[in-house]
């Protein structure tokens, strides 16, 4: 995913460790809001270790690259395709007519642009289904939609594990 001209790749350049994480992490169960949306926070989404597979520029482009999805706990995978509300900090990626149409929803404001590269499970790629929203970059905001869970790629690079097809923006939490 391009972010300010740079490729945001998580830790794909790091070699996998011998003690690679396992998908048996203890993940707190999300609650439901009054409209039946899973209330997912980064305490659930980032509750396990994830080491992205290294990018191999010599790999056959017709073969699906390693995903590391076996590291995602089954309970987290079970949220795939469900309605969810996620709260985080917006980092705009695409804009149209002054409105944000695609952004990264980050665990905190120190990740990505101002500090260390966040872990692959510490952001959600958010794509607005209709129109866009005003940029809100320094306060936590809720976003509602359908969550997709699994490795996502762009131009051969793993870009994330989570995507939210966003229906609407919720309350500003700050």
C-alpha positions as CSV (number, residue, x, y, z in Angstrom):
1,X,0.0,0.0,0.0
2,X,1.4,3.3,-0.9
3,X,1.6,5.9,1.9
4,X,3.2,9.2,1.1
5,X,5.2,7.6,-1.8
6,X,6.5,4.8,0.4
7,X,5.4,1.2,0.5
8,X,3.9,0.2,3.9
9,X,4.9,-3.4,4.2
10,X,4.8,-4.1,7.9
11,X,7.7,-6.4,8.8
12,X,7.9,-8.3,5.5
13,X,11.6,-7.7,5.1
14,X,12.3,-9.5,8.4
15,X,13.2,-13.1,8.2
16,X,10.8,-15.4,10.0
17,X,12.0,-16.5,13.4
18,X,12.6,-20.1,14.4
19,X,10.0,-19.6,17.2
20,X,7.3,-18.3,14.8
21,X,4.1,-17.3,16.5
22,X,1.2,-19.8,16.7
23,X,-2.5,-19.2,16.3
24,X,-3.3,-20.3,19.9
25,X,-3.2,-16.8,21.4
26,X,-5.8,-15.9,24.0
27,X,-8.1,-13.4,22.3
28,X,-10.8,-11.6,24.3
29,X,-14.2,-12.1,22.9
30,X,-15.8,-8.9,21.4
31,X,-19.1,-7.7,22.7
32,X,-22.0,-6.6,20.5
33,X,-23.3,-3.1,20.3
34,X,-27.1,-2.4,20.4
35,X,-27.4,-2.9,16.6
36,X,-25.5,-6.2,16.5
37,X,-22.1,-5.0,15.4
38,X,-19.1,-6.7,16.9
39,X,-17.1,-4.2,18.9
40,X,-13.6,-4.9,17.8
41,X,-10.7,-3.1,19.4
42,X,-7.0,-3.5,18.8
43,X,-6.9,-5.4,22.1
44,X,-8.5,-8.2,20.1
45,X,-7.1,-7.5,16.6
46,X,-3.5,-7.2,17.8
47,X,-3.6,-9.7,20.6
48,X,-1.4,-12.2,18.9
49,X,2.0,-12.2,17.3
50,X,2.2,-12.1,13.5
51,X,5.4,-12.3,11.5
52,X,4.7,-11.6,7.8
53,X,6.4,-13.9,5.3
54,X,9.4,-12.2,3.6
55,X,8.7,-10.7,0.1
56,X,10.4,-12.8,-2.6
57,X,11.0,-10.7,-5.7
58,X,12.0,-13.9,-7.7
59,X,8.8,-15.7,-6.9
60,X,6.5,-16.9,-9.7
61,X,3.8,-14.2,-10.1
62,X,1.3,-16.9,-11.0
63,X,1.6,-18.7,-7.7
64,X,-0.1,-17.5,-4.5
65,X,2.6,-16.2,-2.2
66,X,2.9,-17.4,1.4
67,X,0.4,-15.6,3.6
68,X,1.2,-16.4,7.2
69,X,-2.6,-16.8,7.8
70,X,-1.9,-19.9,9.9
71,X,-0.8,-17.4,12.6
72,X,-4.2,-15.8,12.8
73,X,-6.2,-17.4,15.7
74,X,-9.3,-19.3,14.7
75,X,-11.5,-17.0,16.8
76,X,-10.2,-13.9,14.9
77,X,-10.8,-15.7,11.6
78,X,-14.4,-16.4,12.7
79,X,-15.1,-12.6,12.6
80,X,-14.6,-12.6,8.8
81,X,-17.6,-11.2,7.0
82,X,-19.3,-10.0,10.1
83,X,-20.6,-6.5,10.8
84,X,-18.1,-4.7,13.1
85,X,-17.3,-1.4,14.6
86,X,-13.6,-0.6,15.0
87,X,-12.2,2.5,16.8
88,X,-8.8,3.9,15.9
89,X,-6.8,6.8,14.4
90,X,-7.2,7.7,10.7
91,X,-4.3,7.9,8.3
92,X,-5.7,9.0,4.9
93,X,-4.5,7.0,1.8
94,X,-6.9,8.1,-0.9
95,X,-9.0,11.3,-1.2
96,X,-11.6,12.6,-3.6
97,X,-12.9,16.1,-3.6
98,X,-11.5,16.8,-0.2
99,X,-13.0,13.6,1.4
100,X,-11.2,10.5,2.5
101,X,-12.3,7.4,0.6
102,X,-9.6,5.0,1.8
103,X,-7.5,5.1,4.9
104,X,-5.6,3.1,7.5
105,X,-7.2,2.9,10.9
106,X,-4.3,2.7,13.3
107,X,-4.0,1.4,16.9
108,X,-2.3,4.7,17.9
109,X,-0.8,7.8,16.5
110,X,2.8,6.9,17.1
111,X,2.8,4.1,14.6
112,X,3.7,4.2,10.9
113,X,4.6,7.8,10.2
114,X,6.1,9.0,13.5
115,X,7.8,6.0,15.0
116,X,8.3,2.3,14.4
117,X,6.5,0.4,11.7
118,X,3.4,-1.1,13.4
119,X,2.8,-4.9,13.4
120,X,0.7,-6.1,10.5
121,X,-2.3,-6.7,12.9
122,X,-2.2,-3.1,14.3
123,X,-4.0,-1.5,11.4
124,X,-7.2,-1.9,9.4
125,X,-7.5,-0.9,5.8
126,X,-10.8,1.0,5.6
127,X,-12.6,1.6,2.3
128,X,-15.7,3.8,2.2
129,X,-18.5,2.0,0.4
130,X,-20.2,5.3,-0.7
131,X,-18.6,8.7,-0.8
132,X,-16.0,9.7,1.8
133,X,-15.6,11.3,5.2
134,X,-13.8,14.4,6.5
135,X,-10.2,13.8,7.6
136,X,-10.0,13.2,11.4
137,X,-6.4,12.4,12.1
138,X,-5.6,13.1,15.7
139,X,-8.6,11.7,17.5
140,X,-9.9,8.2,17.8
141,X,-13.0,7.6,15.7
142,X,-15.5,4.7,15.3
143,X,-16.1,3.1,11.9
144,X,-18.9,0.7,11.0
145,X,-19.0,-1.9,8.3
146,X,-18.1,-5.5,7.2
147,X,-14.8,-6.8,8.4
148,X,-12.6,-9.0,6.1
149,X,-9.9,-11.0,7.8
150,X,-7.0,-12.6,5.9
151,X,-3.8,-11.6,4.0
152,X,-4.2,-8.8,1.5
153,X,-1.7,-8.0,-1.2
154,X,-1.0,-5.2,-3.6
155,X,1.7,-5.4,-6.3
156,X,3.1,-8.5,-4.6
157,X,3.4,-6.9,-1.2
158,X,1.3,-7.9,1.8
159,X,-0.6,-4.8,2.8
160,X,-2.6,-6.0,5.8
161,X,-4.7,-8.6,7.5
162,X,-7.9,-6.6,8.1
163,X,-10.1,-4.6,5.8
164,X,-13.3,-2.8,6.7
165,X,-15.9,-2.1,4.0
166,X,-17.1,1.0,5.8
167,X,-20.8,2.0,5.8
168,X,-20.5,4.9,8.1
169,X,-18.4,6.9,10.5
170,X,-19.5,6.8,14.1
171,X,-18.7,8.9,17.1
172,X,-15.4,10.8,17.6
173,X,-14.0,9.3,20.8
174,X,-11.6,12.1,21.8
